[in-house]
């Protein structure tokens, strides 16, 4: 999931070298944290959160084979 979020985020932002994605596994969930520069935040979130919601939907579809829930946090 980490690689998927990283590829999507790097294609959206102006500074792809500054994109940092970390993945943490918990008992019942996988937490993916996406960090971008403040000036790129709007590009990742989108109007009314549409792009962020689309990213979460794609990751959820990619994780459908696992039994764990996937959470994407954007910071």
PyMOL Python script that loads the backbone (N, CA, C, O; Angstrom):
from pymol import cmd

cmd.read_pdbstr("""\
ATOM      1  N   UNK A   1       0.813  -1.189   0.000  1.00  0.00           N
ATOM      2  CA  UNK A   1       0.000   0.000   0.000  1.00  0.00           C
ATOM      3  C   UNK A   1       0.863   1.263   0.000  1.00  0.00           C
ATOM      4  O   UNK A   1       0.493   2.283  -0.581  1.00  0.00           O
ATOM      5  N   UNK A   2       1.996   1.177   0.649  1.00  0.00           N
ATOM      6  CA  UNK A   2       2.893   2.332   0.738  1.00  0.00           C
ATOM      7  C   UNK A   2       3.324   2.790  -0.650  1.00  0.00           C
ATOM      8  O   UNK A   2       3.315   3.985  -0.945  1.00  0.00           O
ATOM      9  N   UNK A   3       3.698   1.847  -1.493  1.00  0.00           N
ATOM     10  CA  UNK A   3       4.156   2.196  -2.841  1.00  0.00           C
ATOM     11  C   UNK A   3       3.044   2.813  -3.674  1.00  0.00           C
ATOM     12  O   UNK A   3       3.285   3.746  -4.440  1.00  0.00           O
ATOM     13  N   UNK A   4       1.847   2.306  -3.531  1.00  0.00           N
ATOM     14  CA  UNK A   4       0.707   2.837  -4.278  1.00  0.00           C
ATOM     15  C   UNK A   4       0.438   4.290  -3.910  1.00  0.00           C
ATOM     16  O   UNK A   4       0.266   5.130  -4.793  1.00  0.00           O
ATOM     17  N   UNK A   5       0.399   4.591  -2.627  1.00  0.00           N
ATOM     18  CA  UNK A   5       0.161   5.960  -2.174  1.00  0.00           C
ATOM     19  C   UNK A   5       1.295   6.875  -2.622  1.00  0.00           C
ATOM     20  O   UNK A   5       1.055   8.020  -3.007  1.00  0.00           O
ATOM     21  N   UNK A   6       2.513   6.382  -2.574  1.00  0.00           N
ATOM     22  CA  UNK A   6       3.668   7.191  -2.968  1.00  0.00           C
ATOM     23  C   UNK A   6       3.626   7.554  -4.449  1.00  0.00           C
ATOM     24  O   UNK A   6       3.905   8.696  -4.814  1.00  0.00           O
ATOM     25  N   UNK A   7       3.284   6.604  -5.295  1.00  0.00           N
ATOM     26  CA  UNK A   7       3.208   6.865  -6.734  1.00  0.00           C
ATOM     27  C   UNK A   7       2.110   7.887  -7.038  1.00  0.00           C
ATOM     28  O   UNK A   7       2.316   8.802  -7.836  1.00  0.00           O
ATOM     29  N   UNK A   8       0.968   7.733  -6.416  1.00  0.00           N
ATOM     30  CA  UNK A   8      -0.139   8.664  -6.647  1.00  0.00           C
ATOM     31  C   UNK A   8       0.231  10.063  -6.178  1.00  0.00           C
ATOM     32  O   UNK A   8       0.014  11.037  -6.899  1.00  0.00           O
ATOM     33  N   UNK A   9       0.784  10.170  -4.986  1.00  0.00           N
ATOM     34  CA  UNK A   9       1.115  11.480  -4.425  1.00  0.00           C
ATOM     35  C   UNK A   9       2.200  12.181  -5.232  1.00  0.00           C
ATOM     36  O   UNK A   9       2.111  13.385  -5.472  1.00  0.00           O
ATOM     37  N   UNK A  10       3.216  11.446  -5.652  1.00  0.00           N
ATOM     38  CA  UNK A  10       4.302  12.071  -6.412  1.00  0.00           C
ATOM     39  C   UNK A  10       3.832  12.588  -7.764  1.00  0.00           C
ATOM     40  O   UNK A  10       4.404  13.538  -8.298  1.00  0.00           O
ATOM     41  N   UNK A  11       2.803  11.976  -8.317  1.00  0.00           N
ATOM     42  CA  UNK A  11       2.295  12.451  -9.599  1.00  0.00           C
ATOM     43  C   UNK A  11       1.435  13.705  -9.448  1.00  0.00           C
ATOM     44  O   UNK A  11       1.175  14.399 -10.431  1.00  0.00           O
ATOM     45  N   UNK A  12       1.001  13.996  -8.244  1.00  0.00           N
ATOM     46  CA  UNK A  12       0.120  15.145  -8.018  1.00  0.00           C
ATOM     47  C   UNK A  12       0.857  16.423  -7.618  1.00  0.00           C
ATOM     48  O   UNK A  12       0.409  17.518  -7.958  1.00  0.00           O
ATOM     49  N   UNK A  13       1.968  16.305  -6.910  1.00  0.00           N
ATOM     50  CA  UNK A  13       2.603  17.467  -6.290  1.00  0.00           C
ATOM     51  C   UNK A  13       3.665  18.109  -7.182  1.00  0.00           C
ATOM     52  O   UNK A  13       4.113  17.517  -8.164  1.00  0.00           O
ATOM     53  N   UNK A  14       4.060  19.340  -6.816  1.00  0.00           N
ATOM     54  CA  UNK A  14       5.114  20.057  -7.531  1.00  0.00           C
ATOM     55  C   UNK A  14       6.507  19.631  -7.070  1.00  0.00           C
ATOM     56  O   UNK A  14       7.472  19.744  -7.826  1.00  0.00           O
ATOM     57  N   UNK A  15       6.615  19.144  -5.842  1.00  0.00           N
ATOM     58  CA  UNK A  15       7.903  18.732  -5.275  1.00  0.00           C
ATOM     59  C   UNK A  15       7.846  17.244  -4.921  1.00  0.00           C
ATOM     60  O   UNK A  15       7.681  16.895  -3.752  1.00  0.00           O
ATOM     61  N   UNK A  16       7.981  16.357  -5.925  1.00  0.00           N
ATOM     62  CA  UNK A  16       7.855  14.919  -5.635  1.00  0.00           C
ATOM     63  C   UNK A  16       8.968  14.355  -4.763  1.00  0.00           C
ATOM     64  O   UNK A  16       8.791  13.302  -4.152  1.00  0.00           O
ATOM     65  N   UNK A  17      10.111  15.031  -4.691  1.00  0.00           N
ATOM     66  CA  UNK A  17      11.198  14.538  -3.845  1.00  0.00           C
ATOM     67  C   UNK A  17      10.897  14.705  -2.363  1.00  0.00           C
ATOM     68  O   UNK A  17      11.513  14.042  -1.529  1.00  0.00           O
ATOM     69  N   UNK A  18       9.969  15.571  -2.032  1.00  0.00           N
ATOM     70  CA  UNK A  18       9.630  15.854  -0.629  1.00  0.00           C
ATOM     71  C   UNK A  18       8.481  15.003  -0.105  1.00  0.00           C
ATOM     72  O   UNK A  18       8.060  15.179   1.039  1.00  0.00           O
ATOM     73  N   UNK A  19       7.971  14.094  -0.910  1.00  0.00           N
ATOM     74  CA  UNK A  19       6.874  13.221  -0.480  1.00  0.00           C
ATOM     75  C   UNK A  19       7.438  12.103   0.383  1.00  0.00           C
ATOM     76  O   UNK A  19       8.371  11.408  -0.018  1.00  0.00           O
ATOM     77  N   UNK A  20       6.866  11.934   1.573  1.00  0.00           N
ATOM     78  CA  UNK A  20       7.293  10.878   2.497  1.00  0.00           C
ATOM     79  C   UNK A  20       6.071  10.043   2.871  1.00  0.00           C
ATOM     80  O   UNK A  20       5.059  10.568   3.334  1.00  0.00           O
ATOM     81  N   UNK A  21       6.187   8.737   2.661  1.00  0.00           N
ATOM     82  CA  UNK A  21       5.089   7.829   2.994  1.00  0.00           C
ATOM     83  C   UNK A  21       5.623   6.779   3.960  1.00  0.00           C
ATOM     84  O   UNK A  21       6.632   6.126   3.693  1.00  0.00           O
ATOM     85  N   UNK A  22       4.930   6.627   5.085  1.00  0.00           N
ATOM     86  CA  UNK A  22       5.310   5.595   6.054  1.00  0.00           C
ATOM     87  C   UNK A  22       4.119   4.668   6.274  1.00  0.00           C
ATOM     88  O   UNK A  22       2.962   5.077   6.179  1.00  0.00           O
ATOM     89  N   UNK A  23       4.430   3.423   6.566  1.00  0.00           N
ATOM     90  CA  UNK A  23       3.381   2.422   6.771  1.00  0.00           C
ATOM     91  C   UNK A  23       3.611   1.733   8.107  1.00  0.00           C
ATOM     92  O   UNK A  23       4.718   1.279   8.401  1.00  0.00           O
ATOM     93  N   UNK A  24       2.561   1.657   8.909  1.00  0.00           N
ATOM     94  CA  UNK A  24       2.642   1.019  10.209  1.00  0.00           C
ATOM     95  C   UNK A  24       1.537  -0.023  10.312  1.00  0.00           C
ATOM     96  O   UNK A  24       0.381   0.253   9.990  1.00  0.00           O
ATOM     97  N   UNK A  25       1.893  -1.210  10.758  1.00  0.00           N
ATOM     98  CA  UNK A  25       0.886  -2.257  10.934  1.00  0.00           C
ATOM     99  C   UNK A  25       0.491  -2.363  12.388  1.00  0.00           C
ATOM    100  O   UNK A  25       1.341  -2.429  13.277  1.00  0.00           O
ATOM    101  N   UNK A  26      -0.799  -2.377  12.619  1.00  0.00           N
ATOM    102  CA  UNK A  26      -1.346  -2.604  13.953  1.00  0.00           C
ATOM    103  C   UNK A  26      -2.076  -3.941  13.930  1.00  0.00           C
ATOM    104  O   UNK A  26      -2.037  -4.657  12.930  1.00  0.00           O
ATOM    105  N   UNK A  27      -2.732  -4.271  15.020  1.00  0.00           N
ATOM    106  CA  UNK A  27      -3.401  -5.567  15.115  1.00  0.00           C
ATOM    107  C   UNK A  27      -4.460  -5.763  14.035  1.00  0.00           C
ATOM    108  O   UNK A  27      -4.500  -6.802  13.375  1.00  0.00           O
ATOM    109  N   UNK A  28      -5.313  -4.762  13.861  1.00  0.00           N
ATOM    110  CA  UNK A  28      -6.431  -4.920  12.938  1.00  0.00           C
ATOM    111  C   UNK A  28      -6.413  -3.928  11.781  1.00  0.00           C
ATOM    112  O   UNK A  28      -7.371  -3.868  11.010  1.00  0.00           O
ATOM    113  N   UNK A  29      -5.330  -3.140  11.644  1.00  0.00           N
ATOM    114  CA  UNK A  29      -5.299  -2.114  10.603  1.00  0.00           C
ATOM    115  C   UNK A  29      -3.879  -1.833  10.129  1.00  0.00           C
ATOM    116  O   UNK A  29      -2.899  -2.086  10.830  1.00  0.00           O
ATOM    117  N   UNK A  30      -3.808  -1.311   8.935  1.00  0.00           N
ATOM    118  CA  UNK A  30      -2.555  -0.816   8.378  1.00  0.00           C
ATOM    119  C   UNK A  30      -2.721   0.687   8.220  1.00  0.00           C
ATOM    120  O   UNK A  30      -3.641   1.145   7.543  1.00  0.00           O
ATOM    121  N   UNK A  31      -1.835   1.455   8.842  1.00  0.00           N
ATOM    122  CA  UNK A  31      -1.912   2.913   8.791  1.00  0.00           C
ATOM    123  C   UNK A  31      -0.839   3.427   7.844  1.00  0.00           C
ATOM    124  O   UNK A  31       0.350   3.186   8.048  1.00  0.00           O
ATOM    125  N   UNK A  32      -1.269   4.140   6.806  1.00  0.00           N
ATOM    126  CA  UNK A  32      -0.355   4.734   5.837  1.00  0.00           C
ATOM    127  C   UNK A  32      -0.397   6.242   6.043  1.00  0.00           C
ATOM    128  O   UNK A  32      -1.455   6.858   5.918  1.00  0.00           O
ATOM    129  N   UNK A  33       0.747   6.836   6.356  1.00  0.00           N
ATOM    130  CA  UNK A  33       0.831   8.272   6.612  1.00  0.00           C
ATOM    131  C   UNK A  33       1.544   8.927   5.437  1.00  0.00           C
ATOM    132  O   UNK A  33       2.660   8.544   5.085  1.00  0.00           O
ATOM    133  N   UNK A  34       0.892   9.919   4.831  1.00  0.00           N
ATOM    134  CA  UNK A  34       1.437  10.653   3.696  1.00  0.00           C
ATOM    135  C   UNK A  34       1.785  12.061   4.149  1.00  0.00           C
ATOM    136  O   UNK A  34       0.929  12.792   4.649  1.00  0.00           O
ATOM    137  N   UNK A  35       3.053  12.439   3.970  1.00  0.00           N
ATOM    138  CA  UNK A  35       3.497  13.786   4.340  1.00  0.00           C
ATOM    139  C   UNK A  35       3.994  14.499   3.096  1.00  0.00           C
ATOM    140  O   UNK A  35       4.828  13.974   2.358  1.00  0.00           O
ATOM    141  N   UNK A  36       3.472  15.714   2.865  1.00  0.00           N
ATOM    142  CA  UNK A  36       3.898  16.549   1.742  1.00  0.00           C
ATOM    143  C   UNK A  36       4.185  17.949   2.265  1.00  0.00           C
ATOM    144  O   UNK A  36       3.852  18.275   3.404  1.00  0.00           O
ATOM    145  N   UNK A  37       4.802  18.771   1.428  1.00  0.00           N
ATOM    146  CA  UNK A  37       5.057  20.159   1.810  1.00  0.00           C
ATOM    147  C   UNK A  37       3.739  20.916   1.936  1.00  0.00           C
ATOM    148  O   UNK A  37       2.761  20.567   1.275  1.00  0.00           O
ATOM    149  N   UNK A  38       3.703  21.948   2.777  1.00  0.00           N
ATOM    150  CA  UNK A  38       2.457  22.708   2.954  1.00  0.00           C
ATOM    151  C   UNK A  38       1.907  23.293   1.652  1.00  0.00           C
ATOM    152  O   UNK A  38       0.690  23.360   1.478  1.00  0.00           O
ATOM    153  N   UNK A  39       2.779  23.718   0.736  1.00  0.00           N
ATOM    154  CA  UNK A  39       2.280  24.299  -0.508  1.00  0.00           C
ATOM    155  C   UNK A  39       1.707  23.237  -1.458  1.00  0.00           C
ATOM    156  O   UNK A  39       0.988  23.579  -2.397  1.00  0.00           O
ATOM    157  N   UNK A  40       2.012  21.968  -1.228  1.00  0.00           N
ATOM    158  CA  UNK A  40       1.461  20.884  -2.041  1.00  0.00           C
ATOM    159  C   UNK A  40       0.228  20.244  -1.408  1.00  0.00           C
ATOM    160  O   UNK A  40      -0.404  19.379  -2.014  1.00  0.00           O
ATOM    161  N   UNK A  41      -0.111  20.662  -0.207  1.00  0.00           N
ATOM    162  CA  UNK A  41      -1.221  20.047   0.516  1.00  0.00           C
ATOM    163  C   UNK A  41      -2.544  20.171  -0.247  1.00  0.00           C
ATOM    164  O   UNK A  41      -3.331  19.226  -0.280  1.00  0.00           O
ATOM    165  N   UNK A  42      -2.786  21.319  -0.851  1.00  0.00           N
ATOM    166  CA  UNK A  42      -4.034  21.529  -1.582  1.00  0.00           C
ATOM    167  C   UNK A  42      -4.163  20.609  -2.782  1.00  0.00           C
ATOM    168  O   UNK A  42      -5.270  20.196  -3.130  1.00  0.00           O
ATOM    169  N   UNK A  43      -3.061  20.287  -3.409  1.00  0.00           N
ATOM    170  CA  UNK A  43      -3.087  19.400  -4.570  1.00  0.00           C
ATOM    171  C   UNK A  43      -3.399  17.966  -4.170  1.00  0.00           C
ATOM    172  O   UNK A  43      -4.018  17.224  -4.933  1.00  0.00           O
ATOM    173  N   UNK A  44      -2.976  17.580  -2.986  1.00  0.00           N
ATOM    174  CA  UNK A  44      -3.221  16.215  -2.520  1.00  0.00           C
ATOM    175  C   UNK A  44      -4.642  16.076  -1.967  1.00  0.00           C
ATOM    176  O   UNK A  44      -5.273  15.031  -2.126  1.00  0.00           O
ATOM    177  N   UNK A  45      -5.136  17.118  -1.326  1.00  0.00           N
ATOM    178  CA  UNK A  45      -6.474  17.058  -0.742  1.00  0.00           C
ATOM    179  C   UNK A  45      -7.544  17.334  -1.793  1.00  0.00           C
ATOM    180  O   UNK A  45      -8.550  16.626  -1.851  1.00  0.00           O
ATOM    181  N   UNK A  46      -7.339  18.348  -2.618  1.00  0.00           N
ATOM    182  CA  UNK A  46      -8.317  18.673  -3.653  1.00  0.00           C
ATOM    183  C   UNK A  46      -9.486  19.463  -3.114  1.00  0.00           C
ATOM    184  O   UNK A  46      -9.625  19.660  -1.907  1.00  0.00           O
ATOM    185  N   UNK A  47     -10.321  19.909  -4.026  1.00  0.00           N
ATOM    186  CA  UNK A  47     -11.509  20.678  -3.619  1.00  0.00           C
ATOM    187  C   UNK A  47     -12.472  19.784  -2.860  1.00  0.00           C
ATOM    188  O   UNK A  47     -12.859  18.712  -3.325  1.00  0.00           O
ATOM    189  N   UNK A  48     -12.843  20.252  -1.691  1.00  0.00           N
ATOM    190  CA  UNK A  48     -13.764  19.546  -0.801  1.00  0.00           C
ATOM    191  C   UNK A  48     -13.297  18.117  -0.497  1.00  0.00           C
ATOM    192  O   UNK A  48     -14.108  17.240  -0.201  1.00  0.00           O
ATOM    193  N   UNK A  49     -11.967  17.893  -0.574  1.00  0.00           N
ATOM    194  CA  UNK A  49     -11.406  16.598  -0.217  1.00  0.00           C
ATOM    195  C   UNK A  49     -11.615  15.505  -1.243  1.00  0.00           C
ATOM    196  O   UNK A  49     -11.499  14.324  -0.914  1.00  0.00           O
ATOM    197  N   UNK A  50     -11.918  15.867  -2.472  1.00  0.00           N
ATOM    198  CA  UNK A  50     -12.233  14.850  -3.481  1.00  0.00           C
ATOM    199  C   UNK A  50     -11.033  13.990  -3.846  1.00  0.00           C
ATOM    200  O   UNK A  50     -11.171  12.776  -3.995  1.00  0.00           O
ATOM    201  N   UNK A  51      -9.866  14.592  -3.991  1.00  0.00           N
ATOM    202  CA  UNK A  51      -8.684  13.805  -4.363  1.00  0.00           C
ATOM    203  C   UNK A  51      -8.266  12.902  -3.208  1.00  0.00           C
ATOM    204  O   UNK A  51      -7.901  11.747  -3.428  1.00  0.00           O
ATOM    205  N   UNK A  52      -8.315  13.413  -1.984  1.00  0.00           N
ATOM    206  CA  UNK A  52      -7.990  12.597  -0.814  1.00  0.00           C
ATOM    207  C   UNK A  52      -8.943  11.408  -0.707  1.00  0.00           C
ATOM    208  O   UNK A  52      -8.523  10.295  -0.388  1.00  0.00           O
ATOM    209  N   UNK A  53     -10.204  11.646  -0.971  1.00  0.00           N
ATOM    210  CA  UNK A  53     -11.192  10.570  -0.924  1.00  0.00           C
ATOM    211  C   UNK A  53     -10.916   9.544  -2.018  1.00  0.00           C
ATOM    212  O   UNK A  53     -11.069   8.343  -1.799  1.00  0.00           O
ATOM    213  N   UNK A  54     -10.509  10.016  -3.196  1.00  0.00           N
ATOM    214  CA  UNK A  54     -10.195   9.101  -4.293  1.00  0.00           C
ATOM    215  C   UNK A  54      -8.968   8.256  -3.966  1.00  0.00           C
ATOM    216  O   UNK A  54      -8.934   7.064  -4.268  1.00  0.00           O
ATOM    217  N   UNK A  55      -7.966   8.872  -3.352  1.00  0.00           N
ATOM    218  CA  UNK A  55      -6.774   8.114  -2.941  1.00  0.00           C
ATOM    219  C   UNK A  55      -7.163   7.023  -1.954  1.00  0.00           C
ATOM    220  O   UNK A  55      -6.716   5.882  -2.076  1.00  0.00           O
ATOM    221  N   UNK A  56      -7.986   7.368  -0.985  1.00  0.00           N
ATOM    222  CA  UNK A  56      -8.420   6.383   0.018  1.00  0.00           C
ATOM    223  C   UNK A  56      -9.230   5.257  -0.625  1.00  0.00           C
ATOM    224  O   UNK A  56      -9.117   4.101  -0.218  1.00  0.00           O
ATOM    225  N   UNK A  57     -10.042   5.590  -1.624  1.00  0.00           N
ATOM    226  CA  UNK A  57     -10.849   4.580  -2.307  1.00  0.00           C
ATOM    227  C   UNK A  57      -9.968   3.610  -3.082  1.00  0.00           C
ATOM    228  O   UNK A  57     -10.195   2.400  -3.049  1.00  0.00           O
ATOM    229  N   UNK A  58      -8.956   4.138  -3.785  1.00  0.00           N
ATOM    230  CA  UNK A  58      -8.045   3.277  -4.554  1.00  0.00           C
ATOM    231  C   UNK A  58      -7.261   2.360  -3.616  1.00  0.00           C
ATOM    232  O   UNK A  58      -7.087   1.177  -3.907  1.00  0.00           O
ATOM    233  N   UNK A  59      -6.794   2.898  -2.505  1.00  0.00           N
ATOM    234  CA  UNK A  59      -6.038   2.083  -1.547  1.00  0.00           C
ATOM    235  C   UNK A  59      -6.930   1.017  -0.924  1.00  0.00           C
ATOM    236  O   UNK A  59      -6.497  -0.116  -0.714  1.00  0.00           O
ATOM    237  N   UNK A  60      -8.155   1.376  -0.633  1.00  0.00           N
ATOM    238  CA  UNK A  60      -9.097   0.408  -0.066  1.00  0.00           C
ATOM    239  C   UNK A  60      -9.366  -0.726  -1.055  1.00  0.00           C
ATOM    240  O   UNK A  60      -9.456  -1.889  -0.664  1.00  0.00           O
ATOM    241  N   UNK A  61      -9.493  -0.382  -2.332  1.00  0.00           N
ATOM    242  CA  UNK A  61      -9.706  -1.409  -3.351  1.00  0.00           C
ATOM    243  C   UNK A  61      -8.472  -2.293  -3.493  1.00  0.00           C
ATOM    244  O   UNK A  61      -8.595  -3.503  -3.682  1.00  0.00           O
ATOM    245  N   UNK A  62      -7.295  -1.703  -3.405  1.00  0.00           N
ATOM    246  CA  UNK A  62      -6.064  -2.482  -3.484  1.00  0.00           C
ATOM    247  C   UNK A  62      -5.864  -3.402  -2.301  1.00  0.00           C
ATOM    248  O   UNK A  62      -5.208  -4.437  -2.415  1.00  0.00           O
ATOM    249  N   UNK A  63      -6.426  -3.029  -1.167  1.00  0.00           N
ATOM    250  CA  UNK A  63      -6.266  -3.823   0.050  1.00  0.00           C
ATOM    251  C   UNK A  63      -7.424  -4.784   0.276  1.00  0.00           C
ATOM    252  O   UNK A  63      -7.536  -5.365   1.355  1.00  0.00           O
ATOM    253  N   UNK A  64      -8.272  -4.961  -0.703  1.00  0.00           N
ATOM    254  CA  UNK A  64      -9.439  -5.815  -0.507  1.00  0.00           C
ATOM    255  C   UNK A  64      -9.077  -7.284  -0.302  1.00  0.00           C
ATOM    256  O   UNK A  64      -9.882  -8.051   0.225  1.00  0.00           O
ATOM    257  N   UNK A  65      -7.878  -7.677  -0.713  1.00  0.00           N
ATOM    258  CA  UNK A  65      -7.462  -9.068  -0.528  1.00  0.00           C
ATOM    259  C   UNK A  65      -6.999  -9.353   0.896  1.00  0.00           C
ATOM    260  O   UNK A  65      -6.951 -10.509   1.316  1.00  0.00           O
ATOM    261  N   UNK A  66      -6.658  -8.303   1.638  1.00  0.00           N
ATOM    262  CA  UNK A  66      -6.215  -8.501   3.012  1.00  0.00           C
ATOM    263  C   UNK A  66      -7.414  -8.406   3.949  1.00  0.00           C
ATOM    264  O   UNK A  66      -8.453  -7.846   3.599  1.00  0.00           O
ATOM    265  N   UNK A  67      -7.252  -8.955   5.123  1.00  0.00           N
ATOM    266  CA  UNK A  67      -8.334  -8.896   6.100  1.00  0.00           C
ATOM    267  C   UNK A  67      -8.243  -7.654   6.967  1.00  0.00           C
ATOM    268  O   UNK A  67      -9.159  -7.362   7.736  1.00  0.00           O
ATOM    269  N   UNK A  68      -7.129  -6.911   6.847  1.00  0.00           N
ATOM    270  CA  UNK A  68      -6.937  -5.731   7.677  1.00  0.00           C
ATOM    271  C   UNK A  68      -7.539  -4.493   7.012  1.00  0.00           C
ATOM    272  O   UNK A  68      -7.627  -4.398   5.788  1.00  0.00           O
ATOM    273  N   UNK A  69      -7.942  -3.570   7.841  1.00  0.00           N
ATOM    274  CA  UNK A  69      -8.461  -2.287   7.378  1.00  0.00           C
ATOM    275  C   UNK A  69      -7.275  -1.367   7.076  1.00  0.00           C
ATOM    276  O   UNK A  69      -6.279  -1.379   7.799  1.00  0.00           O
ATOM    277  N   UNK A  70      -7.383  -0.573   6.012  1.00  0.00           N
ATOM    278  CA  UNK A  70      -6.291   0.345   5.644  1.00  0.00           C
ATOM    279  C   UNK A  70      -6.753   1.779   5.892  1.00  0.00           C
ATOM    280  O   UNK A  70      -7.813   2.194   5.424  1.00  0.00           O
ATOM    281  N   UNK A  71      -5.940   2.524   6.633  1.00  0.00           N
ATOM    282  CA  UNK A  71      -6.244   3.919   6.957  1.00  0.00           C
ATOM    283  C   UNK A  71      -5.175   4.789   6.325  1.00  0.00           C
ATOM    284  O   UNK A  71      -3.985   4.543   6.521  1.00  0.00           O
ATOM    285  N   UNK A  72      -5.581   5.816   5.560  1.00  0.00           N
ATOM    286  CA  UNK A  72      -4.643   6.737   4.935  1.00  0.00           C
ATOM    287  C   UNK A  72      -4.772   8.093   5.638  1.00  0.00           C
ATOM    288  O   UNK A  72      -5.833   8.716   5.602  1.00  0.00           O
ATOM    289  N   UNK A  73      -3.693   8.542   6.273  1.00  0.00           N
ATOM    290  CA  UNK A  73      -3.658   9.851   6.918  1.00  0.00           C
ATOM    291  C   UNK A  73      -2.788  10.782   6.090  1.00  0.00           C
ATOM    292  O   UNK A  73      -1.697  10.404   5.663  1.00  0.00           O
ATOM    293  N   UNK A  74      -3.267  11.992   5.863  1.00  0.00           N
ATOM    294  CA  UNK A  74      -2.506  12.985   5.105  1.00  0.00           C
ATOM    295  C   UNK A  74      -2.092  14.089   6.064  1.00  0.00           C
ATOM    296  O   UNK A  74      -2.927  14.708   6.724  1.00  0.00           O
ATOM    297  N   UNK A  75      -0.784  14.323   6.127  1.00  0.00           N
ATOM    298  CA  UNK A  75      -0.262  15.350   7.046  1.00  0.00           C
ATOM    299  C   UNK A  75       0.533  16.359   6.272  1.00  0.00           C
ATOM    300  O   UNK A  75       1.060  17.307   6.854  1.00  0.00           O
TER     301      UNK A  75
END
""", "prot")
cmd.dss("prot")
cmd.show_as("cartoon", "prot")
cmd.util.cbc("prot")
cmd.orient("prot")
